[in-house]
């Protein structure tokens, strides 16, 4: 009798600890099958026919961070109550045959969304590195590896597309070893699962390995603890207002709670407060309480909290609240010719950026060159105030994944303001680069100063470095840089770090070897040419 009491007491203690579901981030190179993998997992997990995540994204590229919770049903038949009692403490405080939950984060696969991907890794407990068996380790694979290492979370490698004739799991394992990821059987203990996200092969084994690795990590969460959640994304909806996608890491988020979102990574730390008016689950259902590892959509913020902000219970002081911008006047004052001339900046492309979510804005801005000036930015559809501001500053409006109301379009036509709408960030950045080149090409003479060959590429402290050897002329740190692959221009950049023999340098000459960090971070490869040039009027 005493023994039975003891077991029940221990069982009660374990239940009180509340082992929480693992939060898993899926990472890897573009087109290697991250979103297809999540599609397959969700479709196998639900009796309803899910709309394809890939199909919903323009260009087949995921462009927002999403969170999805699934249930995994272990194989086999449940045992008798007597045998369960004899086992003592149930694994993860559950029946061995009860469903277990896993929360998946889907980070964007586009290179420009590196910041959002990194934030995904910061809130995750475990990472799935997806590598295509027919393509191997690619630049974004290496970037993902660095993010996972920086987050200090366990990793499982999913070798995808094993159904293809040209698939080679051995090639992938060898290339991973070259990047210091040693899977089981190749000198390491990193779990490796061959899968086909397209036909579902190996998916159950992958889910079982996720649960096993999570069990070893002993993830704990208590619904009675103080609330800790993170902002995965925020945006403005025409009907709902400001919407924040949150992931609860500990404690409980309850309808009606007064919460605050704290962002410390900015020049001025801010806390944005909200009273939760509504909570919505991933299937559109009403949620009253969100528990540890549960993703939920929250309504109640008046301004968009920053991606990655930490959410706790409480009300921010007025000193920490962001100031509200003054409303834009509907009637604009007349400007003199001199004032108009001051606004127009030669060789500068002035923009007003509007995007669907805060993460999209940050990703676009991170890839703009110094010739582009952002006059204003915001989350939500294009407004009349945006058009009036664009007219007065001679800017054009870039709308990413947002609509422009008909009344605003008519005003833009009247004021001769250009509004360009995009759904794929690649196209947006390519067009902006062409616009910048059109500004400077008619007015400059270009003088080539030096040439270098990329002989190595590596990452140190999250910085993408080009190891180069100077083949012609002289390269100065202040020079403009162009990266060429054959006759193709990969992009324009500036040198932000220039090291020769591990010492910061200002100039290198023919036969010198140098490490360069470029801004923006261009997708250079070994064998590319780096041209140093200056422009003369």
C-alpha positions in Angstrom: 0.0 0.0 0.0 2.8 2.4 0.9 4.5 1.6 -2.4 1.3 2.5 -4.3 1.0 5.8 -2.4 4.6 6.6 -3.1 4.1 6.0 -6.9 1.0 8.2 -6.9 2.8 11.0 -5.0 5.7 10.9 -7.5 3.3 10.9 -10.4 1.5 13.9 -9.0 4.8 15.8 -8.7 5.7 15.0 -12.3 2.3 16.2 -13.5 2.8 19.4 -11.6 6.1 19.9 -13.4 4.2 20.0 -16.7 6.6 18.7 -19.3 5.8 21.0 -22.3 5.8 20.2 -26.0 9.0 20.9 -27.9 9.2 24.0 -30.1 10.9 23.0 -33.3 12.4 25.3 -35.9 12.7 24.0 -39.5 15.7 25.5 -41.3 17.7 25.0 -44.5 18.5 26.2 -48.0 15.7 27.7 -50.3 13.8 25.0 -52.3 15.2 22.1 -50.1 11.7 21.3 -48.9 11.1 23.0 -45.6 7.6 24.2 -46.2 6.7 21.0 -48.1 7.8 19.0 -45.0 5.5 21.1 -42.8 2.7 20.6 -45.4 3.1 16.9 -45.2 3.2 16.8 -41.4 0.1 18.9 -41.1 -1.9 16.9 -43.7 -1.0 13.6 -42.0 -1.9 15.1 -38.6 -5.3 16.5 -39.6 -8.5 14.9 -40.8 -9.3 18.1 -42.6 -7.7 18.9 -45.9 -5.2 21.6 -45.1 -4.4 24.4 -47.6 -0.8 24.0 -48.8 1.6 26.5 -47.1 3.7 26.5 -50.2 0.8 27.2 -52.4 -0.2 30.2 -50.3 3.2 31.8 -50.7 4.2 33.8 -53.8 7.1 32.3 -55.7 6.9 29.2 -53.5 8.9 30.9 -50.8 7.7 31.2 -47.2 7.7 34.9 -46.3 6.3 35.0 -42.8 7.1 33.1 -39.6 4.3 30.7 -38.8 3.8 28.4 -35.8 1.8 25.2 -36.0 1.0 22.6 -33.3 0.4 19.0 -34.1 -0.3 15.8 -32.2 1.8 12.6 -32.7 0.2 9.3 -31.9 2.8 6.6 -31.0 2.5 3.2 -32.7 1.1 0.2 -30.8 -1.8 -0.7 -28.6 -2.2 0.8 -25.1 -1.3 -1.5 -22.2 -3.5 -2.4 -19.2 -3.9 -0.1 -16.3 -2.0 -2.6 -14.1 1.0 -2.5 -16.4 0.9 1.3 -16.5 1.0 1.4 -12.7 3.9 -1.0 -12.6 5.9 1.3 -14.9 6.0 3.9 -12.1 6.4 7.4 -13.5 4.9 7.7 -17.0 7.3 9.1 -19.6 6.8 12.9 -19.9 4.0 12.6 -17.4 1.8 11.0 -20.0 0.6 7.6 -21.2 3.1 6.0 -23.6 0.2 5.8 -26.1 -1.4 9.1 -25.5 -0.9 11.8 -28.3 2.1 14.1 -27.8 2.2 17.6 -29.1 5.0 19.3 -31.2 5.0 23.0 -32.1 6.7 23.8 -35.4 8.1 27.2 -36.4 8.4 27.8 -40.1 11.2 30.3 -40.8 11.5 32.0 -44.2 13.8 30.3 -46.7 14.8 33.5 -48.5 18.3 34.8 -47.9 17.1 38.3 -47.1 15.1 37.0 -44.1 18.2 35.9 -42.1 17.1 38.0 -39.2 13.7 36.4 -39.0 15.2 33.0 -39.2 17.6 33.7 -36.4 14.7 34.9 -34.2 13.0 31.6 -34.9 16.0 29.7 -33.6 16.1 31.8 -30.5 12.7 30.7 -29.3 13.0 27.1 -30.4 14.1 24.1 -28.3 15.3 22.0 -31.3 16.1 22.5 -34.9 15.5 20.4 -38.0 18.1 21.1 -40.7 16.6 20.1 -44.0 19.1 19.3 -46.7 18.1 18.0 -50.2 19.8 14.7 -51.1 20.2 15.8 -54.7 21.7 19.2 -53.9 23.8 18.9 -50.8 25.0 21.7 -48.5 24.4 25.2 -49.9 25.1 28.8 -48.7 21.8 29.0 -46.7 22.4 25.6 -45.3 25.7 26.9 -43.8 23.9 30.0 -42.6 21.3 27.9 -40.9 24.0 25.8 -39.2 25.6 28.9 -37.8 22.2 30.1 -36.5 21.5 26.8 -34.8 25.0 26.7 -33.2 24.5 30.3 -32.0 21.2 29.4 -30.4 22.8 26.4 -28.7 19.9 24.0 -29.4 20.0 20.3 -30.4 19.8 19.5 -34.1 18.3 16.8 -36.2 19.3 16.5 -39.9 16.5 15.6 -42.3 17.9 14.5 -45.6 15.0 15.2 -48.0 14.2 14.2 -51.5 15.6 10.7 -51.1 13.0 9.5 -53.7 14.9 11.2 -56.5 17.2 9.1 -58.7 20.1 11.4 -58.2 19.7 11.5 -54.4 22.9 10.7 -52.4 22.6 10.7 -48.6 26.3 9.9 -48.4 27.2 13.0 -50.3 25.1 15.1 -47.8 26.7 13.5 -44.8 30.2 14.1 -46.2 29.5 17.7 -46.9 28.0 18.2 -43.4 31.2 16.7 -41.9 33.2 19.3 -43.9 31.1 21.9 -42.1 31.7 20.4 -38.7 28.3 18.7 -38.4 29.0 15.0 -37.7 26.0 12.7 -37.9 25.7 9.3 -36.5 27.9 6.9 -38.4 30.2 9.7 -39.5 32.0 10.3 -36.2 29.3 12.2 -34.4 26.0 11.9 -32.5 23.8 14.2 -34.6 20.6 12.4 -35.4 20.0 12.0 -39.2 16.7 10.9 -40.8 16.3 10.2 -44.5 12.8 11.5 -45.7 10.8 12.3 -48.7 8.6 15.3 -47.7 6.7 14.9 -51.0 5.4 11.3 -50.5 5.7 11.2 -46.7 8.4 8.5 -46.4 10.3 8.8 -43.1 8.1 11.5 -41.6 6.9 9.3 -38.7 10.5 8.3 -37.9 11.4 12.0 -37.9 8.6 12.9 -35.5 9.6 10.1 -33.2 13.2 11.3 -33.1 12.0 14.8 -32.3 10.1 13.5 -29.3 13.1 11.4 -28.2 15.5 14.3 -28.5 13.0 16.6 -26.7 12.6 14.0 -23.9 16.4 13.9 -23.4 16.3 17.7 -23.1 13.8 17.5 -20.3 11.7 20.6 -21.4 9.7 21.9 -18.5 7.0 24.5 -18.3 4.4 25.3 -15.6 1.1 27.0 -16.4 1.2 28.5 -12.9 4.6 30.2 -13.6 4.8 33.9 -14.6 4.0 34.4 -18.2 6.8 34.4 -20.8 6.0 34.6 -24.5 7.6 35.9 -27.6 6.3 37.9 -30.6 6.8 35.7 -33.7 5.2 38.3 -36.0 3.0 41.4 -36.0 0.9 43.0 -38.7 -2.1 45.2 -39.3 -5.4 43.6 -40.6 -8.0 45.8 -42.2 -10.7 44.2 -40.0 -8.9 43.0 -36.9 -6.5 45.9 -36.4 -3.1 45.1 -35.0 -2.5 41.4 -34.8 0.4 39.7 -32.9 1.4 36.1 -33.4 2.8 34.9 -30.0 4.4 31.7 -28.7 4.0 31.0 -25.0 7.2 29.6 -23.5 6.1 29.5 -19.8 3.1 30.3 -17.7 -0.4 31.0 -19.1 -1.8 33.6 -21.4 -5.5 34.3 -20.7 -8.2 36.2 -22.5 -8.5 39.7 -20.9 -4.9 39.7 -19.6 -3.0 43.0 -19.5 0.3 42.3 -21.2 3.5 44.2 -22.3 5.9 43.5 -25.2 9.4 44.5 -24.3 12.0 45.1 -27.0 15.6 45.8 -25.8 17.5 45.4 -29.0 16.7 48.9 -30.3 18.4 52.2 -29.8 15.6 53.1 -27.3 14.1 50.1 -25.5 10.3 50.2 -25.6 7.4 48.4 -23.9 4.1 48.3 -25.8 1.1 47.4 -23.7 -2.2 45.7 -24.6 -5.3 44.2 -23.1 -6.1 40.9 -24.8 -9.5 41.4 -26.6 -9.4 38.1 -28.4 -7.1 35.1 -28.9 -7.3 32.9 -32.1 -5.8 29.5 -32.6 -4.1 28.3 -35.8 -7.4 26.8 -37.1 -9.3 30.0 -36.5 -10.8 28.7 -33.2 -11.4 31.0 -30.2 -8.8 30.4 -27.5 -9.4 31.3 -23.8 -6.1 30.1 -22.4 -2.8 29.5 -24.1 -0.4 27.1 -22.3 3.4 26.6 -22.7 4.6 25.9 -26.3 1.2 27.0 -27.7 1.1 29.5 -30.6 -1.7 31.9 -30.6 -2.9 35.1 -32.4 -3.6 38.0 -30.1 -5.7 41.1 -30.7 -5.5 44.1 -28.5 -2.3 46.0 -29.4 -2.7 49.5 -30.7 0.7 49.5 -32.3 2.7 46.6 -33.7 5.2 45.0 -31.3 8.6 44.2 -32.7 9.4 40.7 -33.9 11.2 38.9 -31.1 9.9 41.1 -28.3 9.4 39.4 -24.9 5.9 39.4 -23.6 5.0 39.4 -19.9 2.0 40.3 -17.8 1.8 43.9 -16.7 1.3 47.4 -17.8 4.2 49.5 -19.2 5.0 52.9 -17.7 4.3 55.9 -20.0 8.1 56.6 -20.2 8.6 53.2 -22.0 5.7 53.6 -24.4 6.5 54.6 -28.0 5.4 58.1 -28.9 2.6 58.3 -31.4 3.3 60.2 -34.7 1.4 63.3 -35.2 -1.4 63.0 -37.8 -0.5 64.1 -41.3 -2.3 67.2 -42.4 -4.7 66.7 -45.3 -3.8 70.1 -46.8 -0.2 70.5 -47.8 1.5 73.9 -47.8 2.9 75.3 -51.0 6.7 75.0 -51.3 9.0 77.5 -52.9 11.3 76.4 -55.7 14.3 76.6 -53.3 12.5 74.3 -50.8 11.6 71.9 -53.6 15.2 71.7 -54.7 16.4 70.9 -51.1 14.0 67.9 -50.9 15.3 66.4 -54.2 18.6 64.6 -53.4 20.7 63.8 -56.4 21.6 60.1 -56.9 19.3 59.1 -54.1 16.2 56.9 -54.5 13.6 58.0 -51.9 11.1 55.4 -50.8 8.1 55.0 -48.5 8.0 51.3 -47.5 4.7 49.6 -46.5 4.7 45.9 -45.7 2.4 43.2 -44.3 4.5 42.5 -41.2 7.3 44.1 -39.2 9.7 41.2 -40.1 9.2 42.0 -43.8 10.1 45.6 -43.3 13.3 44.8 -41.5 14.4 42.2 -44.1 13.9 44.7 -46.9 15.7 47.5 -45.1 18.6 45.2 -44.3 19.3 44.7 -48.0 19.1 48.3 -49.2 22.2 50.1 -50.4 23.3 53.6 -49.3 21.8 55.1 -52.5 18.3 54.3 -51.2 16.8 56.5 -48.6 13.7 55.4 -46.6 11.6 58.4 -45.9 8.9 56.5 -43.9 7.9 53.0 -43.2 5.0 51.2 -41.7 2.9 48.0 -41.4 -0.4 47.9 -43.2 -2.0 49.0 -46.5 -1.0 52.2 -48.3 -2.9 55.2 -47.1 -3.7 58.7 -48.4 -1.1 60.1 -45.9 1.5 57.9 -47.5 0.7 59.4 -51.0 0.8 63.0 -49.7 4.1 62.4 -48.0 5.5 60.8 -51.1 4.4 63.7 -53.2 6.0 66.3 -50.9 9.3 64.4 -50.7 9.4 63.2 -54.3 9.5 59.6 -53.1 7.9 56.5 -54.6 5.9 54.0 -52.5 6.9 50.3 -52.3 4.1 48.0 -51.1 5.1 44.5 -50.1 2.3 42.0 -49.6 -0.2 44.7 -48.9 -3.1 46.2 -50.9 -3.7 49.8 -52.0 -7.4 50.9 -51.7 -9.0 52.2 -54.8 -9.4 55.7 -53.3 -5.7 55.8 -52.5 -4.8 54.7 -56.1 -6.9 57.5 -57.5 -5.1 60.0 -55.3 -1.7 58.7 -56.3 -2.7 59.1 -60.0 -3.8 62.7 -59.4 -0.5 63.5 -57.5 1.6 61.5 -60.0 3.0 59.3 -57.2 4.3 55.9 -58.2 3.2 52.9 -56.2 4.8 49.6 -56.9 3.4 46.4 -55.4 5.4 43.2 -54.8 4.8 39.7 -53.4 8.3 38.3 -53.8 11.3 40.1 -52.2 13.7 39.0 -54.9 11.8 41.0 -57.5 11.6 44.0 -55.2 15.3 44.1 -54.6 16.2 43.5 -58.2 14.0 46.4 -59.4 15.4 48.8 -56.7 18.9 47.9 -57.9 18.0 48.8 -61.5 16.4 52.1 -60.3 19.6 53.0 -58.4 21.8 52.2 -61.5 19.5 54.3 -63.7 20.1 57.2 -61.4 23.9 57.0 -61.5 24.7 55.6 -65.0 24.0 58.7 -67.1 26.1 61.0 -64.9 29.3 59.1 -64.1 32.5 57.8 -65.5 33.7 54.5 -63.9 37.4 53.9 -63.3 38.5 50.4 -62.4 41.1 50.5 -59.6 41.7 46.8 -58.8 40.5 43.3 -59.1 40.4 40.3 -56.7 39.4 36.7 -57.0 37.3 35.0 -54.2 39.4 32.0 -53.1 37.5 31.1 -49.9 34.3 31.9 -48.1 33.7 31.5 -44.4 31.6 32.8 -41.4 33.1 34.2 -38.2 30.9 35.7 -35.5 27.9 35.7 -37.9 29.8 37.7 -40.5 30.0 36.3 -44.0 33.6 36.8 -45.1 35.1 36.7 -48.6 38.7 35.5 -48.7 40.3 37.1 -51.7 43.6 37.4 -53.6 44.3 40.7 -55.4 45.1 39.9 -59.1 45.2 43.5 -60.5 45.8 47.0 -59.3 45.0 48.3 -55.8 41.8 48.0 -53.7 41.1 50.6 -51.1 38.6 50.1 -48.3 36.6 53.2 -49.3 36.2 52.1 -52.9 32.9 50.9 -54.3 32.8 47.1 -55.0 31.1 45.1 -57.7 30.8 41.3 -57.5 31.0 39.5 -60.9 30.3 35.9 -61.8 31.6 35.6 -65.4 29.8 38.5 -67.2 26.9 38.5 -64.7 26.7 41.3 -62.1 25.9 39.7 -58.7 25.6 43.0 -56.9 27.1 46.3 -55.7 28.4 46.7 -52.2 30.7 48.6 -49.8 33.6 47.1 -47.7 32.7 47.3 -44.0 35.7 45.2 -42.8 39.1 44.8 -44.6 41.7 42.5 -42.9 45.2 41.6 -44.2 47.1 39.1 -42.1 44.5 39.4 -39.3 45.1 43.2 -39.1 42.6 45.8 -40.2 43.9 47.4 -43.4 42.9 50.4 -45.6 44.6 49.3 -48.9 45.9 46.1 -50.5 47.9 45.6 -53.7 48.5 42.9 -56.3 49.2 39.4 -54.8 48.0 40.4 -51.4 45.4 38.2 -49.6 42.6 39.9 -47.8 39.4 39.1 -46.0 36.4 41.3 -46.8 33.0 41.8 -45.2 30.6 43.4 -47.7 27.4 45.5 -47.1 24.9 44.4 -48.2 25.9 40.8 -47.8 26.0 39.5 -51.4 25.8 35.8 -52.2 29.4 35.6 -53.5 31.0 32.2 -54.3 34.5 30.9 -54.7 35.7 31.9 -58.2 33.8 35.2 -58.3 35.6 38.4 -59.2 35.5 41.5 -57.0 36.0 44.7 -58.9 37.1 47.9 -57.1 36.1 51.1 -58.8 35.4 54.8 -58.3 33.2 57.1 -60.2 34.1 60.5 -61.6 31.9 63.3 -62.8 
